[in-house]
Amino acid sequence: SGLKSRIPNVFDFEDYTADEIVRIGLFDLKKRNYTVDELYYEKALKDYYDKENDHSNGRWIRNVNEKIMKAQALRLAESDNISVDLLQEITQDDINQVVNKDLEINSADDAYAKLNSLIGLEKVKQQVSKFINMSVINNKRKEQGLATSAVSSHSLFLGNPGTGKTTVA
């Protein structure tokens, strides 16, 4: 409270919203003469921001855009005949390379398969299944523009040493 009493003017900068992050990202790409399917970019980046936001705000979207541009460059490096239009075009695949939509699904499936391969832990497996099912339903509701249930995924892993807590976590 000592510092606050000595400095009367306080400027509180809030994190950017997902909408603002998308606008910043699109502005950045346009400034660099890239073209992109804006609706797809918006949807993909909003979802990704909701999951991966590290609160670095403008730096976060610049880093994401740089990764998208690298994905585009790697794709084009395999082509022989590259036009100016192709050099400027960011595709949905370029975006997906960064937001890892397909990879997330596969890694979640792999983790769930590993959990199910563990001996015992039936109550834990049932609880994880409930979390997954709720997440799937919430994603489907979100895709349809419906309200989602705010379910906390914070969890405590309790038990004696050697009971699988670290493996499950």
C-alpha contacts under 8 A as a table, 3 or more apart, distances in Angstrom:
res1	aa1	res2	aa2	distance
1	S	4	K	5.16
1	S	5	S	6.25
2	G	5	S	5.33
2	G	6	R	6.55
3	L	6	R	5.21
3	L	7	I	6.28
4	K	7	I	5.24
4	K	8	P	6.52
5	S	8	P	6.43
7	I	10	V	7.44
15	D	55	H	6.60
15	D	57	N	6.29
16	Y	19	D	7.95
16	Y	20	E	5.75
16	Y	21	I	6.14
16	Y	57	N	6.09
17	T	20	E	5.15
17	T	21	I	6.21
18	A	21	I	5.02
18	A	22	V	6.23
18	A	45	L	7.90
18	A	46	K	5.41
18	A	49	Y	6.45
18	A	50	D	7.39
19	D	22	V	5.21
19	D	23	R	6.31
19	D	42	E	7.95
19	D	46	K	7.17
20	E	23	R	5.03
20	E	24	I	6.15
21	I	24	I	5.08
21	I	25	G	6.08
21	I	57	N	7.26
21	I	58	G	7.16
21	I	61	I	6.50
22	V	25	G	4.97
22	V	26	L	6.08
22	V	41	Y	7.80
22	V	42	E	5.87
22	V	45	L	6.64
22	V	46	K	7.03
22	V	61	I	7.89
23	R	26	L	5.19
23	R	27	F	6.07
24	I	27	F	5.13
24	I	28	D	6.13
24	I	58	G	7.46
24	I	61	I	7.40
25	G	28	D	5.06
25	G	29	L	6.29
25	G	61	I	5.82
25	G	62	R	6.85
25	G	65	N	6.79
26	L	29	L	5.14
26	L	30	K	6.10
26	L	38	E	7.51
27	F	30	K	5.17
27	F	31	K	6.00
28	D	31	K	5.12
28	D	32	R	6.42
28	D	62	R	7.56
28	D	65	N	7.98
29	L	32	R	5.13
29	L	33	N	6.37
29	L	34	Y	5.21
29	L	35	T	7.19
29	L	65	N	7.37
30	K	33	N	4.85
30	K	34	Y	5.31
30	K	35	T	6.64
31	K	34	Y	7.55
33	N	88	Q	6.27
34	Y	87	L	7.91
34	Y	88	Q	4.43
34	Y	89	E	5.75
34	Y	90	I	6.65
35	T	88	Q	5.77
35	T	89	E	4.89
35	T	90	I	5.96
36	V	41	Y	7.11
36	V	89	E	6.12
36	V	90	I	5.05
36	V	91	T	6.53
37	D	40	Y	5.48
37	D	41	Y	6.08
37	D	90	I	7.77
37	D	91	T	7.36
37	D	92	Q	7.46
38	E	41	Y	5.00
38	E	42	E	5.95
39	L	42	E	5.10
39	L	43	K	6.27
40	Y	43	K	5.24
40	Y	44	A	6.03
40	Y	92	Q	7.10
41	Y	44	A	5.25
41	Y	45	L	5.82
41	Y	92	Q	7.64
41	Y	95	I	7.23
42	E	45	L	5.33
42	E	46	K	5.92
43	K	46	K	5.34
43	K	47	D	6.28
44	A	47	D	5.37
44	A	48	Y	6.11
44	A	95	I	7.62
44	A	96	N	7.89
44	A	99	V	7.17
45	L	48	Y	4.88
45	L	49	Y	5.78
45	L	99	V	7.52
46	K	49	Y	5.06
46	K	50	D	6.17
47	D	50	D	5.22
47	D	51	K	6.52
48	Y	51	K	5.18
48	Y	52	E	5.75
48	Y	53	N	7.64
48	Y	99	V	6.04
49	Y	52	E	5.14
49	Y	53	N	4.87
50	D	53	N	6.03
53	N	56	S	7.62
53	N	57	N	7.86
53	N	60	W	7.52
54	D	57	N	7.62
54	D	60	W	7.28
55	H	60	W	7.55
56	S	59	R	5.53
56	S	60	W	5.32
57	N	60	W	5.16
57	N	61	I	6.73
58	G	61	I	5.45
58	G	62	R	6.26
59	R	62	R	5.11
59	R	63	N	6.06
60	W	63	N	5.23
60	W	64	V	6.22
61	I	64	V	4.94
61	I	65	N	6.03
62	R	65	N	5.11
62	R	66	E	6.15
63	N	66	E	5.06
63	N	67	K	6.29
64	V	67	K	5.11
64	V	68	I	6.27
64	V	98	V	7.23
65	N	68	I	4.94
65	N	69	M	6.14
66	E	69	M	5.02
66	E	70	K	6.16
67	K	70	K	4.99
67	K	71	A	6.19
67	K	98	V	6.37
68	I	71	A	5.02
68	I	72	Q	6.26
68	I	90	I	7.65
68	I	94	D	5.66
68	I	95	I	5.60
68	I	97	Q	7.30
68	I	98	V	6.02
69	M	72	Q	4.99
69	M	73	A	6.15
69	M	90	I	7.36
69	M	94	D	7.58
70	K	73	A	4.94
70	K	74	L	6.14
71	A	74	L	5.19
71	A	75	R	6.23
71	A	94	D	5.28
71	A	95	I	7.78
71	A	97	Q	6.51
71	A	98	V	7.52
72	Q	75	R	5.11
72	Q	76	L	6.17
72	Q	90	I	6.34
72	Q	91	T	7.54
72	Q	94	D	5.40
73	A	76	L	5.10
73	A	77	A	5.97
74	L	77	A	5.09
74	L	78	E	7.03
75	R	78	E	5.86
75	R	79	S	7.44
75	R	94	D	7.91
76	L	79	S	5.18
76	L	82	I	7.27
76	L	86	L	7.93
76	L	87	L	7.67
77	A	80	D	7.86
79	S	82	I	6.55
82	I	86	L	6.14
82	I	87	L	6.89
83	S	86	L	5.21
83	S	87	L	6.35
84	V	87	L	4.98
84	V	88	Q	6.31
85	D	88	Q	5.19
85	D	89	E	6.15
86	L	89	E	5.11
90	I	94	D	6.18
90	I	95	I	7.43
91	T	94	D	5.12
91	T	95	I	6.58
92	Q	95	I	5.11
92	Q	96	N	6.10
93	D	96	N	4.87
93	D	97	Q	6.09
94	D	97	Q	5.24
94	D	98	V	7.00
95	I	98	V	5.44
95	I	99	V	6.32
96	N	99	V	5.07
96	N	100	N	5.56
96	N	101	K	6.12
96	N	102	D	7.69
97	Q	100	N	5.55
97	Q	101	K	7.95
100	N	103	L	4.97
100	N	104	E	5.84
101	K	104	E	5.42
101	K	105	I	6.64
102	D	105	I	5.38
102	D	106	N	6.45
103	L	106	N	5.09
103	L	107	S	6.05
104	E	107	S	5.18
104	E	108	A	6.03
105	I	108	A	5.20
105	I	109	D	6.19
106	N	109	D	5.05
106	N	110	D	6.14
107	S	110	D	4.98
107	S	111	A	6.11
108	A	111	A	5.13
108	A	112	Y	6.14
109	D	112	Y	5.13
109	D	113	A	6.12
110	D	113	A	5.09
110	D	114	K	6.18
111	A	114	K	5.05
111	A	115	L	6.22
112	Y	115	L	5.02
112	Y	116	N	6.19
113	A	116	N	5.10
113	A	117	S	6.19
114	K	117	S	5.09
114	K	118	L	6.74
115	L	118	L	5.50
115	L	125	K	7.10
115	L	168	V	6.57
116	N	119	I	7.89
116	N	125	K	6.97
118	L	121	L	7.35
121	L	124	V	5.27
121	L	125	K	6.15
122	E	125	K	5.04
122	E	126	Q	6.15
123	K	126	Q	5.11
123	K	127	Q	6.25
124	V	127	Q	5.12
124	V	128	V	6.19
125	K	128	V	5.15
125	K	129	S	6.13
126	Q	129	S	5.04
126	Q	130	K	6.31
127	Q	130	K	5.07
127	Q	131	F	6.39
128	V	131	F	5.03
128	V	132	I	6.20
129	S	132	I	5.07
129	S	133	N	6.03
130	K	133	N	5.13
130	K	134	M	6.09
131	F	134	M	5.22
131	F	135	S	6.16
131	F	153	S	7.57
132	I	135	S	5.05
132	I	136	V	6.17
133	N	136	V	5.12
133	N	137	I	6.22
134	M	137	I	5.16
134	M	138	N	6.06
135	S	138	N	5.04
135	S	139	N	6.11
136	V	139	N	5.15
136	V	140	K	6.26
137	I	140	K	5.10
137	I	141	R	6.13
138	N	141	R	5.02
138	N	142	K	6.03
138	N	148	T	5.24
138	N	149	S	6.64
139	N	142	K	5.00
139	N	143	E	6.15
139	N	148	T	7.97
140	K	143	E	5.11
140	K	144	Q	6.40
141	R	144	Q	5.15
141	R	145	G	6.30
141	R	146	L	4.96
141	R	147	A	6.58
141	R	148	T	6.21
142	K	145	G	4.99
142	K	146	L	5.45
142	K	147	A	6.62
142	K	148	T	6.46
143	E	146	L	7.51
157	F	165	K	5.83
157	F	169	A	7.52
158	L	165	K	7.11
159	G	163	T	6.48
159	G	165	K	7.13
160	N	163	T	6.05
161	P	164	G	7.91
162	G	165	K	7.54
164	G	167	T	5.20
164	G	168	V	6.07
165	K	168	V	5.32
165	K	169	A	6.04
166	T	169	A	5.03
